[in-house]
Amino acid sequence: MTTDYDPIAEEYRRAKQQPWRSHIEAYTLDAMLPDLAGKAVIDIACGEGFYTRRLRQKGAARVLGVDLSAGMIDLARQQEGAAPLGVDYLVGDGKELAFDAEFDVAFAAYFLNYAHDRNELRQMCDAVARSLKPGGRFITVNCSPMLDFDPARSYRQYGFEAKIQGALVEGTPIVWQIFLDDGSTIEIENYYLDQQIHEDAFRAAGFREVYWRAPKLSPEGEQGFGRDFWKPFLDNPTVAFIDCVK
Ligand SMILES: C[S@@+](CC[C@H](N)C(=O)[O-])C[C@H]1O[C@@H](n2cnc3c(N)ncnc32)[C@H](O)[C@@H]1O
């Protein structure tokens, strides 16, 4: 189990092919994004650039992807080399971003859930807020603080399982087991922080408005798999979508 993506960069890239990623995760995030035409966008914890490329394809004028993992950034740069979009990538810690009100939109898919405690979450939110212009938007998806970790509940049909050990308190490790097409498995560790801790960190960092958005299912996902297939996921979503305005 790891929080270091260097050894699993290629496996994680393949994990983004699971149907829930496009039919729920990307579909919901797309609906949350403002018009990006002419905008400067930063993708924090960008990984191999799954969303970074999409943000540029949606018309952003400048897109910068930042990730702690050199292996992930290598994969992102390889893809930029093979099919150039004009996206820049940087290896760096999202807690220590050195940008001062440069971006219109900050985007982050699975960044905040690497905070071990409220202080680290606050550092992350401060860094995001500092990078944004006044009025800028922070669009993010993370492991849901509202998720009920009932051991009887399974997400195996979507290609993953979530487990905790012990009581759900600040910093409890959450282990995500992801099942890949070739039969192999990767495990990733995040940390639990409740919804109030998130709210407090957003407000303290200077976000004036904070909206928690429900996951949406794409019409193609509903037609292709049927509503019943998605019901357990939509009834107890593992992910939470948040939209903040500076
Ligand atoms: C689950 S992956 C998500 C990657 C990408 N956002 C996506 O959705 O495909 C989480 C990423 O967060 C990165 N990460 C974790 N902590 C970070 C930090 N403090 N600063 C920047 N990146 C970080 C990891 O290296 C990893 O690439």
The ligand as a Gaussian input file, in Angstrom:
#p B3LYP/6-31G(d) Opt

LIG

0 1
 C       -5.027000       9.373000      -7.125000
 S       -3.746000      10.217000      -7.984000
 C       -4.706000      11.338000      -8.987000
 C       -3.987000      11.827000     -10.198000
 C       -4.837000      12.694000     -11.122000
 N       -5.322000      13.882000     -10.447000
 C       -5.991000      11.897000     -11.666000
 O       -7.135000      12.073000     -11.238000
 O       -5.746000      11.062000     -12.551000
 C       -3.156000      11.246000      -6.705000
 C       -1.926000      12.055000      -7.095000
 O       -1.639000      12.969000      -6.033000
 C       -0.255000      13.175000      -6.013000
 N        0.077000      13.849000      -4.756000
 C       -0.071000      13.371000      -3.497000
 N        0.314000      14.292000      -2.604000
 C        0.700000      15.390000      -3.323000
 C        1.209000      16.669000      -2.977000
 N        1.414000      17.026000      -1.694000
 N        1.504000      17.538000      -3.969000
 C        1.320000      17.207000      -5.264000
 N        0.858000      15.994000      -5.659000
 C        0.553000      15.102000      -4.700000
 C        0.293000      11.773000      -6.207000
 O        1.638000      11.763000      -6.600000
 C       -0.668000      11.246000      -7.293000
 O       -0.161000      11.453000      -8.590000

